[in-house]
Amino acid sequence: MKRRNFLTAAAAATMTAPLAAPPVARAQTSFNWKMTNAYGPGSPFYVEGPGSPTDFCRKVEAMSDGRLRIQHFAAGELIPALEGFDAVRNGTVEMNSANAYFWAGRLPAAQYFTTVPFGMNFQGQNAWLYHGGGMELWDELYAPLGLKALPVGNTGVQMTGWFREPITSVEDFRGLKMRIPGLAGKVYATLGVDVKLLPGGEIFPALERGVIDAAEFVGPYQDRRLGLQNAAKYYYTTGWHEPCNVTELLINKAAWESLPADLQAIVQTAAMACNLESYAWCEANNAAALKDLVDNFGVQANVLPPEVVAALKAATATALEEIAASDPVVRKVHDAFMAFKAEHDGWTAIAEKPLYNLKA
């Protein structure tokens, strides 16, 4: 009887006593970071909106329960537009949002992690980055500089650009002053184009005043916002120069390595979510914007003549080979990109191309 009474009392005490919390090891250190941006305040996609860098910052804070807070600064709010690379490398800020091809002057191979003329689309570029060795090469390229990068956005296919005069032949490129970044600028240069690299906010005034004769930015929604339709009326496409365009999240490597594993996973997951969401946002908005430009602003939207595209394709092959031959690091990235592209092209020829032809 005494034993039964003891067990009953013990059970009752167990039921009423609070349960002890399991010994979960969790780092409680909080981090407050800064992120700069190559694009100006309020820019859709590049600064604000679904899948944007500011949305990325919100996602990280929410997913980490406030343990990692990132304060975002658009271009000019903390540093000038194209100084994010050095700011992250020097540890002035922990992150920067831009496009890797802006750093072509110091790292020519970086351009392959933004886009390649006549290269891969959104699906192919992501397949290469995430599962085809691209991220490993990106890390290898940046590690000696104390940097790490992640894809954090993608516009999908872009428009060839805006021209003050129509393009009817390759000769029309000779002497043309055009804002065009990245590897496509190298291609245009071989055809006589005077290539200019301007931040987004400087494109419209330069095009309006005739400082440049043509300009490429993104696509209908973004271009309309800049007012480019008020400075030029000939709007061309093929997407040859940027079949996709990756937004780069540049991270100071020492800061990255200071994060516990769970926060690193949160940053990677939030960046991947924004990569997908930003692309979906572009796809959802460009069709209506293009219709508006044509119907209400007198824009002439045309496909480049086939002979012009053929000349651009030939010039691209030559330019890319010359760039690769000039630098063993570029050669390594170039060959890896092209090998993956060749395999991916075989798949898209069977899967995607017939589907597009059915919809045509």
ROPAFI-624894 format. One record per atom (N, C-alpha, C, O): x negated, y negated, z. Coordinates in steps of 0.2 Angstrom, whole numbers, plus 2048, in hexadecimal, padded with zeros to 3 digits. Layout:
N
XYZ;...
END
This chain:
360
7FC806800;800800800;7FC7FA800;7FD7F57FC;7F67FA804;7F27F4804;7EF7F37FE;7EE7ED7FB;7ED7F97FA;7E97F87F4;7EE7F57EF;7EC7F17EB;7F57F77EF;7FA7F57EA;7FB7EE7EB;7FB7EA7E6;7FB7EB7F1;7FD7E47F3;7F77E07F1;7F87DB7EE;7F17E37F1;7EB7DF7EF;7EB7DE7E8;7E97D87E5;7EC7E37E4;7EC7E37DD;7F27DE7DA;7F17DA7D5;7F87DE7DD;7FD7DA7DB;7FB7D37DC;7FC7CE7D8;7F87D17E2;7F67CA7E4;7F07C87DF;7F17C27DD;7EC7CD7DD;7E77CB7D8;7E97C97D1;7E77C47CE;7EE7CD7CF;7F17CC7C9;7F57C57C9;7F57C27C4;7F97C47CE;7FC7BD7CE;7F77B87CE;7F97B37CB;7F27B87D2;7ED7B37D2;7EA7B27CB;7E97AC7C9;7E97B77C7;7E67B77C0;7EB7B37BC;7E97AF7B8;7F27B57BC;7F77B27B8;7F77AA7B9;7F97A77B5;7F67A87C0;7F77A17C1;7F179D7C0;7F27977C0;7EB7A07C1;7E579C7C0;7E479A7B9;7E579E7B4;7E17947B8;7E07927B1;7DA7967AE;7D67987B1;7DB7987A7;7D679C7A4;7D07987A3;7D07927A1;7CA79B7A4;7C47977A2;7C379779B;7C479B797;7C0791799;7BF790792;7B9794790;7B4795793;7BA79778A;7B479C787;7AE798786;7AE792784;7A879B787;7A2797786;7A079677F;79D79977C;7A379177C;7A278F775;79D78A774;79D785777;79878C771;792787770;79478276A;794784764;79477C76C;796777766;792770768;79376E76D;78E76E763;78B768764;790762764;79476175F;78F75E769;79475976A;791752768;79474D769;78B752765;78774C763;78B74975E;78E74C759;78C74275E;78F73E759;78A73B755;785739757;78C73974E;78873674A;78C730746;792731744;78872B746;78B725742;78672373C;78172173D;789724736;785723730;78771D72C;78D71B72D;78371B727;785716723;78571971C;78071D71A;789717717;789719710;78A71370C;78E70F70D;785712707;78670D702;7887106FC;7897166FB;78970B6F7;78D70D6F1;78A7096EB;7897036EC;78A70C6E5;7877086DF;78D7046DC;78C7006D8;7937056DE;7997026DB;79C6FD6E0;79C6FE6E6;7A06F86DD;7A26F26E1;7A86F46E5;7AB6F96E4;7AA6EF6EA;7AF6F06EE;7B66F16EA;7B76EE6E5;7BA6F66ED;7C06F76EA;7C16FB6E4;7C66FC6E1;7BB6FD6E1;7BB7016DB;7BE7086DC;7BD70C6E0;7C47096D8;7C77106D8;7C27156D6;7BE7146D2;7C371B6DA;7BF7216D8;7B87206DC;7B67246E0;7B471B6DA;7AE71A6DC;7AD7176E3;7A87186E6;7B27146E5;7B27116EC;7B87136F0;7B87166F6;7BE7126ED;7C57136F0;7C97186ED;7C871A6E7;7CE71B6F1;7D371F6EE;7D17276EF;7CC7286F2;7D672B6ED;7D57326EE;7CE7356EB;7CD7346E5;7CA7386EF;7C473B6ED;7BE7366ED;7B97386EA;7BF7306EF;7BA72B6EE;7B572C6F4;7B77306F9;7B07286F4;7AB7286FA;7AE726700;7AD729705;7B3721700;7B671F706;7BA725709;7BB72670F;7BE728704;7C272E706;7BD734709;7BF73770E;7B8734706;7B3739709;7B1738710;7B173C714;7B0731711;7AE72F718;7B473171D;7B3733722;7BA73071B;7C073171F;7C0739720;7C273B726;7BF73D71B;7C074471B;7BB746720;7BC74B725;7B5744720;7AF747724;7B174572C;7B0749730;7B373F72D;7B573D734;7BB741737;7BB74373C;7C0742732;7C5746735;7C374D736;7C575073B;7C0750731;7BE757732;7B9759738;7B975E73B;7B5753739;7B075473F;7B3752745;7AF75274A;7B9750745;7BC74D74B;7B874774E;7B8746754;7B674374A;7B373D74B;7AB73E74D;7A873974F;7A974474D;7A274574E;79D742749;79774074B;79F741743;79B73E73E;79F73973B;7A473A737;79D73273C;7A172D739;79C729734;796728736;79F72872E;79B725729;79E71E727;7A371E725;79A719728;79C712726;79A71171F;79471171D;79F70F71B;79E70E713;79D707712;7A1703714;79870670D;7976FF70B;7976FF703;793703700;79B6FB700;79B6FB6F9;7956F76F6;7926F46FA;7946F76F0;78E6F36ED;78E6EC6EF;7946E96EF;7896E96F2;7886E26F4;78A6E16FB;7896DB6FD;78D6E66FE;7906E4705;78A6E670A;78A6E370F;7856EA708;77F6EB70C;7796EA708;7746E770B;7796ED702;7736ED6FE;7766EC6F7;77C6ED6F6;7726EA6F2;7746E96EB;7766F06E8;7746F56EB;7796F06E2;77C6F66E0;7786FC6DF;77A7016E0;7726FB6DC;76E7006DA;7687016DE;7637046DC;7686FF6E5;7637006E9;7647066EE;7607066F3;76970A6ED;76B70F6F2;7667156F2;7657176F8;7627166ED;75D71B6ED;75871A6F2;75671E6F6;7557146F2;7507126F6;7527116FD;74F713702;75970F6FE;75B70E705;75C714708;75B71570E;75E71A705;75F720708;758723709;75772670E;754722704;74D725705;74972270B;74672670F;74A71C70C;747718712;74A719718;74771771D;75071C718;75471D71E;758717721;75A716726;75871271C;75C70C71E;76370E71F;76770B723;76671271A;76C71571B;76B71D71A;76671F718;77172171C;77072871C;77372B715;771730713;777727712;77B72970C;77B724707;77C71E708;77C726700;77E7216FB;7827256F6;78072B6F4;7877216F3;78B7246EE;7897216E7;78971A6E7;7877246E2;7867216DC;7867276D6;78972C6D7;7827266D1;78172B6CC;77972D6CB;7757286CB;7777336CB;7707356CB;76C7326C5;7667316C6;7707316C0;76C72E6BA;76A7276BB;7667246B7;76C7236C0;76A71D6C2;76271D6C4;75F7186C3;7607236C6;7597236C8;7557266C3;74F7296C4;7577266BC;7537296B7;74C7266B6;7477296B4;74B7206B8;74471C6B7;73F7206BC;7397206BA;7417226C2;73C7266C6;73D72D6C6;7387316C8;7437306C4;7447376C4;7487396BE;74E7396BE;7457396B8;74873B6B2;74D7416B3;7527416B0;74B7466B6;74F74C6B7;75574B6BA;75A74F6BA;7567466BE;75C7456C2;7627446BE;7687456C0;7617426B8;7667406B3;76B7466B1;7717466B0;76774C6B2;76B7526B0;7707546B5;7757586B4;7707516BB;7747526C1;77A74D6C1;77F74E6C5;77A7496BC;7807456BA;7847476B4;78A7496B5;7817476AF;78474A6A8;77E74A6A3;7797476A4;78074E69E;77B74F698;77F74E692;784751691;77D74A68D;781749687;782750683;77D754683;788751681;78A75767E;78875D683;787763681;78975C689;78876168E;78E764691;79276568D;78F765697;79476969A;79A76469D;79875F69F;7A076769D;7A576369F;7A67646A7;7A17676AA;7AB7626AA;7AC7626B1;7AB7696B4;7A776A6B9;7AE76E6B1;7AE7756B3;7A77786B2;7A477B6B7;7A47766AD;79D7796AB;7987766B0;79477A6B3;79876F6B1;79376C6B5;79476F6BC;78F7706BF;79A76F6BF;79B7726C6;7997796C6;79677B6CB;79A77D6C1;7987846C1;7907846C2;78D7886C5;78D7806BE;7857806BE;78377E6C5;77E7816C8;7867786C8;7847766CE;78577A6D4;78077C6D7;78B77D6D4;78D7816DA;78A7886DA;78978B6DF;78A78B6D4;7897926D3;7847946CE;78379A6CC;78178F6CA;77C7916C5;77578E6C6;77178E6C2;77478C6CD;76D78A6CE;76C7836CE;7667806D0;77177F6CC;7707786CB;76F7746D2;76A7706D2;7727766D7;7717736DE;76A7746E0;7677706E3;76877A6DF;76177C6E2;75C7786DE;7577766E1;75D7776D8;7587726D4;75976B6D6;7537686D7;75F7696D8;7607626DA;75C7616E1;75875C6E2;75D7666E5;7597666EC;7517666EB;74E7626EE;74F76A6E6;74876A6E5;7457646E2;7407626E4;7497606DE;74775A6DB;7477556E0;7427506E0;74C7546E5;74C74F6EA;7487506F0;74674B6F4;7477566F2;7447586F9;73D7546FA;73C7526FF;7397546F5;7327506F6;7337496F8;72F7466FA;7397466F6;73A73F6F7;73E73E6FE;740739700;740744701;743743708;74B742706;74E73F70A;74D745701;7547446FF;75874A6FE;7557506FC;75F74A6FF;7637506FD;76974D6F9;76B7476FB;76C7516F5;77274E6F1;7777536F0;7767596F1;77D7516F0;7837556EF;7887526EA;78874C6EA;78B7566E6;7907536E1;7967516E6;7997556EA;79974B6E5;79E7486E9;7A47456E5;7A97426E7;7A37466DE;7A97436DA;7A77456D2;7A17476D1;7AC7446CE;7AB7466C7;7B17426C3;7B77436C5;7AF73F6BE;7B473B6BA;7B77406B5;7BC73E6B2;7B47456B3;7B67496AD;7B37466A7;7AF7416A8;7B67476A1;7B374569B;7B473D69B;7B973B69D;7AF739698;7B0732698;7B1730690;7AF73468C;7B372A690;7B3727689;7AD724686;7A872368A;7AC725680;7A572267D;7A471B67F;79F719680;7A971767E;7A9710681;7AC70B67C;7B070D678;7AB70567E;7AE6FF67B;7A96FB676;7A36FA678;7AC6F9671;7A86F666C;7AB6F0669;7B16F0668;7A76EA668;7AA6E4666;7AC6E565E;7B06E165B;7A86E965B;7A96EA654;7AA6F2652;7A76F6656;7AE6F464D;7AF6FB64C;7A86FF64A;7A36FC648;7A870564C;7A270A64A;7A570E644;7A9712645;7A270D63F;7A3711639;79E716636;79F71A633;797714639;792718637;78C71763C;78D713640;78771B63B;78171B640;77E71463F;77B712644;77E71163A;77B70B639;77E70663D;77A70163F;78470663F;787701644;78470164B;7856FC64E;78070664C;77D706653;776702653;774700658;77370164D;76D6FE64D;76D6F764F;7716F364C;76A6F5654;76A6EE657;76F6ED65C;76F6E765F;7746F265D;7796F1662;7776F0669;7736F566B;7796EC66D;7776EB674;77D6EE678;7836EC677;77B6F467B;7806F867E;77F6FA686;7796FC687;7836F968A;7836FB691;784703691;78A705690;77F707692;78070E692;77A711697;774710695;77C71469C;7767176A0;77571F69E;77872269A;7707216A2;76F7296A1;76B72B69B;769727697;76C73169A;769734694;76C73268D;768731688;77273068D;77572D687;772727685;77172667F;76F72368A;76C71D688;76571F684;76471B67F;762724686;75C726682;75E72867B;75A727676;76472B67A;76672D674;76872766F;76572766A;76C723672;76D71D66E;76771966C;767716667;762719671;75C71566F;759717669;756714665;75971E668;756721662;75971F65B;75771F656;76071D65C;76471A657;764713656;767710652;75F70F65A;75E708659;76370465E;7636FE65D;766707663;76A703667;76570066D;76170366F;7676FA66E;7636F6674;7676F867A;76C6F567C;7646FD67E;7686FF684;7676FB68A;7626F968C;76D6FA68D;76D6F6693;7706FA699;7746FE698;76D6F969F;7706FC6A5;7726F76AA;76F6F36AD;7796F76AA;77C6F26AE;7816F56B4;7846FA6B2;7816F26BA;7866F56BE;78D6F46BC;78E6EF6B7;7926F76BE;7996F76BC;79C6F06BC;79F6EE6B7;79B6EC6C1;79D6E56C2;79B6E06BD;79E6DB6BC;7956E26BA;7926DD6B5;7946DF6AE;7926DB6A9;7986E46AC;7996E66A5;79D6E16A2;79C6DF69C;7A36E06A5;7A86DB6A2;7A56D46A0;7A66D269A;7A26D16A4;7A06CA6A2;79A6CB69D;79A6C6698;7966D069D;7916D1698;7946D2691;7926CF68C;7996D6691;79D6D868B;7A16D2688;7A16D1682;7A46CE68D;7A86C968B;7A46C3688;7A66C0683;79E6C268B;79A6BC688;7966BE682;7926BA67F;7966C5680;7926C767B;78A6C867D;7866C9678;7896C9683;7826CB685;7816D2683;77B6D4681;7866D6683;7866DD680;78C6DD67B;7916DA67B;78B6E2676;7906E3671;7946E9672;7996E966F;7926ED677;7966F3678;7956F5680;78F6F3682;7996F9682;7986FB689;79C70268A;7A1703688;79970668E;79C70C691;79D70C698;79870A69C;7A370E69B;7A370E6A2;7A67156A4;7A27196A6;7AC7166A4;7AF71C6A6;7B471F6A2;7B372369D;7BA71C6A3;7C071F69F;7C671969F;7C57146A3;7CC71B69D;7D171669C;7D37126A2;7D370C6A3;7D47166A8;7D67136AE;7D170E6B1;7D27086B2;7CB7106B1;7C570C6B4;7C37076AF;7C27016B2;7C37086A9;7C17036A4;7C76FD6A4;7C56F76A4;7CD6FF6A4;7D26FA6A4;7D16F56AB;7D26EF6AA;7D06F86B0;7CF6F46B6;7CA6EF6B6;7CA6EA6B8;7C46F16B2;7BF6EC6B1;7C16E76AC;7BD6E26AB;7C66E86A8;7C86E36A3;7C56E469D;7C46DF699;7C16E969B;7BD6EA695;7C26E968F;7BF6E768A;7C86EB68F;7CD6EA68A;7CD6E2688;7D06E1682;7CB6DE68C;7CC6D768B;7C56D4687;7C56CE686;7C06D8687;7BA6D6684;7B86DA67E;7B46D867A;7BB6E067D;7BA6E4676;7C16E8675;7C46E967A;7C26E966F;7C86ED66D;7C76F466A;7CC6F7669;7C16F5668;7C06FC665;7BD70166B;7B870066D;7C170566C;7C070A671;7BF71166E;7C471466C;7B971466F;7B871A66C;7B7720671;7B671F677;7B872666E;7B872C672;7B473266E;7B4731668;7B2736672;7B073D670;7AE740677;7AE746678;7AB73C67B;7A873E682;7A2741681;79F745685;79E74067B;798743679;79374267F;78F746681;79373B681;78D739685;78E73B68C;78973C690;79473C68F;79673E696;79C742696;7A1740697;79B749694;7A174D695;7A374E69C;7A875169D;79F74C6A1;7A174B6A7;79D7466AB;7987446A8;79E7446B1;79A7406B4;79A7416BC;79F7406BF;7947436BF;7947456C6;79373F6CA;78E73B6C9;79773E6CF;7957396D4;79073C6D9;7927426DC;78B7396DB;78573C6DF;7867396E6;7877336E7;78673E6EB;78673C6F2;77F73D6F4;77C7436F5;77B7386F5;7747386F6;7737386FE;776733701;76F73C701;76F73D708;76773D70A;763740707;76673970F;75F739712;75E740715;76274271A;759743713;75874A715;75774B71C;75975071F;753747720;752747727;75874672B;75974A730;75C742728;76374172C;76774772B;76B74972F;76774A725;76B750723;769756728;76D75972A;762756729;76075C72D;76175B734;761760738;763755736;76475373D;76B75573F;76D756745;77075773A;77775973B;77776073D;77376473A;77B762742;77C769743;78076C73D;782769739;77F77373D;782777737;789775736;78B775730;78D77473B;794773739;79676D736;79A76C732;792768738;793761735;79076172D;79375E729;78A76572C;788765726;78D769721;78F76771B;79176E724;796772720;79C76D71F;79F76D71A;79D769724;7A3764723;7A175F71D;7A575D719;79B75C71D;799758718;79975B711;79C75870C;797761710;79776570A;79E766708;7A0765702;7A376870C;7A976A70B;7AD763709;7B1763704;7AC75E70C;7B075770B;7AD755704;7B1752700;7A7756702;7A47546FC;7A77586F6;7A97556F1;7A875E6F7;7AB7636F2;7B27616F1;7B47616EB;7B675F6F7;7BD75E6F6;7BD7576F2;7C27576EE;7B97526F3;7B974C6EF;7B774D6E8;7BA74A6E4;7B37516E7;7B17536E0;7B77556DC;7B87536D6;7BB75A6DF;7C175C6DB;7C67576DB;7C97566D6;7C77546E1;7CD74F6E1;7CC7496DD;7D17466D9;7C67466DC;7C47416D8;7C57426D1;7C873E6CD;7C37486CF;7C574A6C8;7CC74B6C6;7CE7486C1;7D074D6CB;7D774E6CA;7DA7476C9;7DF7466C6;7D87426CD;7DA73C6CD;7D97386C6;7DE7356C4;7D37396C4;7D27376BD;7D673A6B8;7D97366B3;7D77406B8;7DC7446B3;7E37416B4;7E67416AF;7E573F6BA;7EC73D6BB;7ED7366B8;7F37346B7;7E87326B8;7E972B6B6;7E77296B0;7E97236AD;7E272C6AC;7E072A6A6;7E472A6A0;7E472569C;7E972E6A0;7EE72F69A;7F272969A;7F3725695;7F572769F;7FA7216A0;7F671A69E;7F871669B;7EF71A6A1;7EB7146A0;7EA713698;7EA70E696;7E8719695;7E671868E;7EC71668A;7EB712685;7F271968B;7F8717688;7F970F689;7FB70C684;7F870D68F;7F9706690;7F470168C;7F66FC68A;7EE70468C;7E9700688;7EB6FF681;7EA6FA67E;7ED70467E;7EF704677;7F6701676;7F66FD671;7FB70267A;8016FF679;8026F867B;8056F4677;7FE6F6680;7FF6EF682;7F96EA682;7FA6E4683;7F36ED680;7ED6E867F;7EA6E8678;7E56E5677;7ED6EC674;7EB6EC66D;7E46F066C;7E16EE667;7E36F4671;7DD6F8670;7DD6FD66B;7E270166A;7D86FE667;7D8703661;7D4709664;7CE709664;7D770E666;7D4714669;7D2719663;7D771C660;7CC71B662;7CA71F65C;7C572465E;7C1723663;7C572965A;7BF72E65B;7B972C656;7BB72A651;7B372D659;7AE72B654;7AE72F64E;7AF73564E;7AC72C648;7AB730642;7A7736643;7A2736646;7A973C63F;7A5742640;79E74163E;799744642;79C73D639;79573C638;79173963D;78B73A63E;794734641;791731646;79073664C;78B73664F;79573A64D;79473F653;78E744651;78A746655;78E74664B;78974A648;782747649;77D74A64C;781741648;77B73D649;77973D650;77373D652;77E73B654;77D73B65B;77B74265E;777742663;77E74765C;77C74E65E;77574F65C;771752661;77374E656;76C74F654;76774B658;76274D65A;769745659;76474065D;764742664;75F742668;769745667;76974866E;76474D66F;76174E673;76575266A;76075866A;75975666A;75575866E;757751666;75174E666;74E74B66C;74974C66F;75374666E;751742674;75074767B;74C74567E;75574C67B;754750681;74E754681;74B755686;74C75667B;74675A67B;74075667C;73B75867F;74075067A;73A74B67B;73A74A683;73474A685;73F749686;73F74768D;73D74D691;73974D696;73F75368F;73D759692;73575B691;73275D696;73375968B;72C75B68A;72775668E;72175768E;72A750690;72674B693;72574C69A;72074969E;72875169E;7287526A5;72A7596A7;72F75B6A5;72575D6AA;7277646AC;72D7646B0;73076A6B0;72E7606B4;7347606B9;73A7606B5;73F7636B6;73A75B6B0;74075A6AC;7417606A7;7477636A6;73B7636A5;73C7696A1;73F76F6A5;7437736A2;73D7706AB;7407756AF;7487746B0;74B7796AF;74A76E6B2;75176D6B2;75576D6AC;75A7706AB;75276A6A7;75576B6A0;75677269E;75B77469B;75177669E;75177D69C;7577816A0;75A78569D;75777F6A7;75C7836AB;7637816A9;7677856A8;76477A6A8;76A7776A6;76C77A69F;77277D69F;76877A69A;76A77D694;76B784693;76F787690;767788697;76978F698;76F79169B;773795698;77178D6A0;77878E6A3;77D78C69E;78278F69D;77C78669B;781784696;782789690;78878968E;77D78C68E;77E791688;78379668A;787798687;782799691;78679E693;78D79B694;79279F692;78E795697;794793698;798791692;79E792691;79478F68D;79778D686;79A793683;7A0793680;797799684;79A79F682;7A07A1685;7A57A4681;7A17A068B;7A77A168F;7AD79C68C;7B279E68B;7AB79668C;7B079168A;7B3792683;7B8790681;7AE79467F;7B0796678;7B679B678;7BA79B673;7B57A067C;7BB7A567C;7C17A3681;7C67A567F;7BF79F686;7C579E68B;7C8797689;7CE797688;7C479268A;7C778B68A;7C9788683;7CE786681;7C478967E;7C5787677;7CB789674;7CF785671;7CD790674;7D3792671;7D978F674;7DE78E671;7D978E67B;7DE78B67E;7E078467C;7E578267B;7DA78067B;7DB779679;7DE779672;7E2775670;7DB77D66E;7DE77E667;7E577F667;7E977D662;7E878366B;7EF78566C;7F377F66D;7F977E66B;7F077A671;7F4774674;7F376E66E;7F776A66F;7EF76F66A;7EE76A665;7F4769660;7F476465C;
END
